[in-house]
Amino acid sequence: MSVDKPIPIIKKLPVKNKMVGFAAQRPEIVLDNQFQEVFEQTKTAVIRRNEALIQAKDSGAVFLRDQGICRIKVTHSGRASTDRVTARLLQLIASRASDFYKRSGDGLIPAKPDPALMHALIAAADHLGLPYLEGTIQTPAYRPDFSLISDPGYDAATRLFYVPPRDLRDLPIPTSPSSDDVSAATHQFRVPLSEFGFKDEASAANYLGAALAPLFVHCIPHLPMFCIRAAQQAAAFKAFVETARRYAELTKSDPLIHRKVVCAVNGLTSFIEMERKRVPGQVLWDAERLECLLFSGYDPHFEGDEPPGL
């Protein structure tokens, strides 16, 4: 009984790849050759295909991050994150970049990349020449030259990968905003702050600066930190208590209004305590006094002989 010999591989005609910059025919790597030779051939094939993926703005490209190889992972909801490339995943990536064979008899038979080869590539990640990835963004960001990242994909200047969510993919973003665009954007920032009682324009400007600072984190090497304190809020709460007291004096004939005022004062005090913010003692003192005046009919802090009624 004769044993059939392995049939030599019949090479197919080159098929043009759709990826820009990628070779028409994938390279062939024989795993039986010297390990160093196989390593260099696999490295070259992976890098060439990866460069083509980056040029095509494909999220299937791999990058260097934290002394390891990573890829972009996009969920069904459109959220993007980075994921470390394992040896098995790199095996699949290398198989897409080149064709691997082993010698058998009179010909070559298809084979999958050796796991030891994949571990060697991961160990030498710093020397593969992969582009470094700082992270992913899902909203446009500014480059160091204050130009806007608006095209999806990898940005070499900031080393960020822009993955726009679905609701931003078709949103027109002007590269040179007009005065009308600036006015509309300014209005969008001012609307949420319209009910905040800033002390002056400088305070409002500082708040806007703190809100806009994250957008310029890639433009300013040493972005200043902002610390927002609520120490000045004591004056605002004290003014509120004083206004409530005067209001109660003017509306003595309607006790329901008094009850609403006290509920408002106690609600504000409870909110601050729950948020673990420091409540000035004067504010608590005024709130307690107002509650006693409205519901108990006396002043708990009156130092005379006969506390006056409300």
C-alpha positions in Angstrom: 0.0 0.0 0.0 1.5 3.2 -1.1 1.4 6.4 1.0 0.4 9.6 -0.8 3.1 12.3 -0.7 2.1 15.8 0.3 1.0 17.8 -2.7 3.1 20.9 -3.3 1.4 24.2 -2.7 0.1 25.8 -5.9 0.6 29.5 -5.6 -2.3 31.6 -6.5 -2.2 34.6 -8.7 -1.7 37.9 -6.8 -5.0 39.5 -5.8 -5.0 43.3 -5.2 -5.6 44.2 -1.6 -8.2 46.9 -0.9 -6.0 48.5 1.9 -4.0 51.4 0.7 -0.3 50.8 0.7 -0.5 47.1 1.3 1.3 44.7 -1.1 -0.7 42.9 -3.7 0.5 39.6 -2.5 1.0 38.6 1.1 4.6 37.4 1.9 5.3 33.8 2.4 7.2 32.7 5.5 8.6 29.2 6.0 8.7 28.4 9.7 11.5 25.8 9.3 14.0 28.5 8.5 16.2 30.0 11.2 14.3 31.6 14.0 15.9 35.0 13.6 15.0 35.0 9.9 11.4 34.0 10.6 11.2 36.6 13.4 12.4 39.4 11.0 10.1 38.4 8.2 7.0 38.2 10.5 7.9 41.5 12.1 8.2 43.2 8.7 4.9 41.7 7.5 3.0 42.8 10.6 4.4 46.3 10.4 3.6 46.7 6.7 0.0 45.6 7.2 -0.3 47.7 10.3 0.9 50.8 8.4 -1.8 50.1 5.8 -4.4 49.8 8.4 -3.4 53.1 10.0 -3.5 54.9 6.6 -6.9 53.4 6.0 -8.0 54.7 9.5 -8.9 51.2 10.5 -9.4 50.5 14.2 -7.9 47.0 13.6 -4.4 48.4 13.8 -2.1 47.7 16.7 0.0 50.1 18.8 2.6 50.3 21.5 1.4 51.3 24.9 2.9 50.8 28.4 5.7 48.6 27.0 3.2 46.2 25.4 1.1 45.8 22.2 -2.5 47.0 22.3 -5.4 47.4 19.9 -8.5 49.6 19.8 -11.7 47.9 21.0 -15.0 49.3 20.0 -18.2 48.0 21.7 -21.6 47.7 20.0 -22.7 50.9 21.7 -19.8 52.7 20.1 -17.6 53.1 23.2 -13.8 52.8 22.5 -11.1 51.5 24.7 -7.7 49.9 24.5 -7.1 46.2 24.9 -3.8 44.4 25.4 -2.8 42.1 22.5 -2.2 38.5 23.7 0.0 35.9 22.0 -3.1 34.2 20.5 -4.5 37.4 19.2 -1.1 38.3 17.7 -1.1 34.9 16.1 -4.3 35.8 14.2 -2.9 39.3 13.3 0.3 37.7 11.9 -1.8 35.2 9.9 -3.6 38.1 8.3 -0.3 39.8 7.4 1.5 36.8 5.8 1.1 33.2 4.8 3.0 30.6 6.9 4.2 27.3 5.7 6.2 24.2 6.8 8.3 21.9 4.7 6.9 18.4 4.3 8.2 16.0 1.7 8.4 17.6 -1.7 6.4 20.7 -0.9 5.1 23.2 1.6 2.0 22.8 3.6 0.1 25.7 5.3 0.8 26.1 9.0 -0.1 28.5 11.8 2.5 30.7 13.4 4.5 29.3 16.3 3.3 30.5 19.7 7.0 30.9 20.7 7.4 33.4 17.8 4.4 35.4 19.0 5.8 35.6 22.6 9.1 36.8 21.1 7.4 39.6 19.2 5.5 40.7 22.3 8.7 40.6 24.4 10.4 42.8 21.8 7.4 45.2 21.5 9.6 48.3 22.1 11.7 47.4 19.1 9.1 46.6 16.6 8.6 50.2 15.4 4.9 50.3 16.2 3.4 53.8 16.7 2.8 54.8 20.3 -0.8 55.2 21.5 -1.6 57.8 24.2 -5.2 56.8 24.3 -8.6 57.0 22.6 -10.9 60.0 22.3 -14.5 60.2 21.2 -14.8 63.9 20.8 -12.7 66.3 18.7 -9.5 67.5 20.5 -6.9 70.1 19.8 -3.3 69.4 18.7 -0.3 71.3 20.1 -0.6 73.7 17.2 -4.3 74.3 18.1 -5.6 72.6 15.0 -8.6 70.4 15.6 -8.6 66.6 15.4 -11.8 66.0 13.4 -10.9 63.0 11.2 -11.4 59.5 12.7 -8.4 57.4 13.1 -4.8 57.7 14.5 -3.4 61.2 14.9 0.4 61.1 14.8 0.8 64.6 16.3 -1.0 63.8 19.6 -0.7 59.9 19.3 -4.4 59.7 19.9 -7.0 57.5 18.1 -10.2 59.3 17.4 -13.3 57.1 17.4 -16.4 59.3 17.0 -19.6 58.0 18.5 -22.5 57.4 16.1 -24.2 60.7 16.8 -21.0 62.6 15.9 -20.1 60.7 12.7 -22.1 62.9 10.4 -21.9 66.1 12.4 -20.2 68.8 10.4 -17.4 70.4 12.3 -16.0 73.6 10.8 -12.2 73.7 10.6 -12.3 77.5 10.6 -15.2 78.6 12.8 -17.0 81.8 11.9 -18.0 84.5 14.3 -21.5 83.0 14.3 -20.1 79.7 15.3 -18.2 81.3 18.2 -21.3 83.2 19.4 -23.4 80.0 19.3 -20.7 78.0 21.2 -20.4 80.8 23.8 -24.1 80.8 24.3 -24.1 77.0 24.8 -21.6 77.5 27.6 -23.4 80.4 29.3 -26.9 78.8 29.3 -26.1 76.2 32.1 -24.5 79.0 34.2 -27.3 81.6 33.8 -28.7 80.8 37.2 -25.4 80.8 39.0 -24.8 84.0 41.0 -21.1 84.6 40.3 -19.5 87.4 42.3 -18.2 89.2 39.2 -17.2 88.6 35.6 -13.7 87.4 36.7 -15.3 84.6 38.7 -17.4 83.5 35.7 -14.4 83.7 33.4 -12.3 81.5 35.8 -15.1 78.9 35.9 -15.3 78.9 32.1 -11.5 78.5 31.9 -11.7 75.5 34.2 -14.5 73.9 32.1 -12.6 74.4 28.9 -9.2 73.4 30.2 -9.6 69.6 29.4 -10.0 70.4 25.8 -6.5 71.9 25.6 -4.7 69.3 27.6 -2.7 68.3 24.5 -1.9 71.9 23.6 -0.5 73.1 26.9 2.5 71.1 28.3 1.8 72.0 31.9 -1.9 72.6 32.3 -2.7 74.4 35.6 -5.0 72.7 38.1 -8.1 74.3 39.4 -9.4 74.2 42.9 -13.0 75.4 43.5 -13.8 76.3 47.0 -17.2 77.1 48.5 -16.0 79.4 51.2 -17.7 82.4 49.6 -21.0 80.6 49.5 -21.5 81.5 53.2 -22.4 85.0 52.2 -25.0 83.8 49.7 -26.7 81.5 52.3 -26.6 84.2 54.9 -28.3 86.6 52.5 -30.9 83.9 51.7 -31.6 83.5 55.4 -31.9 87.2 56.0 -34.3 87.5 53.0 -36.4 84.7 54.3 -36.6 86.3 57.8 -37.7 89.6 56.3 -40.2 87.8 54.2 -41.6 86.0 57.2 -42.0 89.3 59.1 -44.0 90.8 56.2 -46.3 87.8 55.8 -47.2 87.0 59.4 -50.8 86.4 58.5 -50.1 83.4 56.3 -48.4 80.5 58.2 -48.3 78.3 55.1 -45.8 80.6 53.5 -43.6 80.4 56.7 -43.6 76.6 56.4 -42.4 76.7 52.8 -39.6 79.1 53.7 -38.4 76.9 56.5 -38.5 73.8 54.4 -36.4 75.6 51.8 -33.9 76.6 54.4 -33.7 73.2 56.0 -33.5 71.6 52.5 -30.5 73.7 51.6 -28.8 72.9 54.9 -29.4 69.2 54.5 -28.1 69.2 51.0 -24.8 70.8 52.0 -24.4 68.4 54.8 -25.0 65.4 52.6 -22.5 66.7 50.1 -19.9 66.9 52.9 -19.4 70.6 52.3 -18.5 72.8 55.2 -21.5 74.7 56.4 -20.6 78.0 58.2 -21.8 78.1 61.8 -23.6 81.4 61.3 -25.7 79.8 58.6 -26.8 76.9 60.8 -27.4 79.3 63.7 -29.7 81.5 61.5 -31.6 78.5 60.2 -32.3 77.1 63.7 -33.4 80.5 64.9 -35.7 81.0 61.9 -37.3 77.6 62.5 -38.0 78.5 66.2 -39.4 81.9 65.3 -41.8 80.5 62.7 -43.1 77.4 64.5 -42.4 77.8 68.2 -43.1 81.5 68.4 -39.9 82.5 70.3 -36.3 83.5 69.7 -34.0 80.8 71.2 -31.1 83.2 71.2 -32.9 86.1 72.9 -31.0 87.3 76.0 -33.7 89.5 77.6 -36.3 88.7 80.3 -39.2 87.9 78.0 -38.6 86.5 74.5 -40.8 88.4 71.9 -43.2 86.4 69.9 -43.4 86.3 66.1 
